């Protein structure tokens, strides 16, 4: 089945709606991004039954049967180290450690939060999603995550992963804006939309 951009957006919105409606507790209690990603992936699988939806997937098969790395990993890891230093300057030690734990699983290895694809095939890499929490002044900068999406959707020959679309989704977990969602789309190695903000009422109607 060939998915258009419009079809993909509708399906992702449906999955987000289910998460906001059925798993409001996760956001209300500011749970780990990995937990939020896992639940969203479950709802996405129902929307893409003919593809695989995986979290933290680190196995893409190339001609040598090796786990594939995107070409800018060294650059991304350097940015992560810089990010750690900046956090140490601006946050209390406990908050610093909490935030570091919240990003380590995806950042160091450059593994995506969620992918919609067909396993063992690089030709059907449909969508890569980065999931982030957004909590006012304690929110971390997402430049790194946007760079990951740019790299994964780059269609140049050096990138054999070539995801058709990338999406950065930010779930607001602050009390005053709980349930608010912001997303930004990526395609052909660049951002193709501004940040778009909506909430559960917008999705439901």
ZINORBEL-V180471 format. One record per run of one state. SS is the DSSP state (H for helix, E for strand, - for the rest). FROM is the first residue (numbers start at 0). TO is the last residue. Records with the same first field share a line. If there is no record, write none. Layout:
SS=FROM-TO ; FROM-TO
This chain:
-=0-3 ; 22-22 ; 28-31 ; 47-50 ; 55-71 ; 90-91 ; 107-112 ; 117-125 ; 134-134 ; 138-141 ; 152-163 ; 172-173 ; 177-179 ; 187-188 ; 191-194 ; 198-198 ; 204-204
H=4-21 ; 23-27 ; 32-46 ; 72-89 ; 92-106 ; 135-137 ; 142-151 ; 174-176 ; 199-203
E=51-54 ; 113-116 ; 126-133 ; 164-171 ; 180-186 ; 189-190 ; 195-197
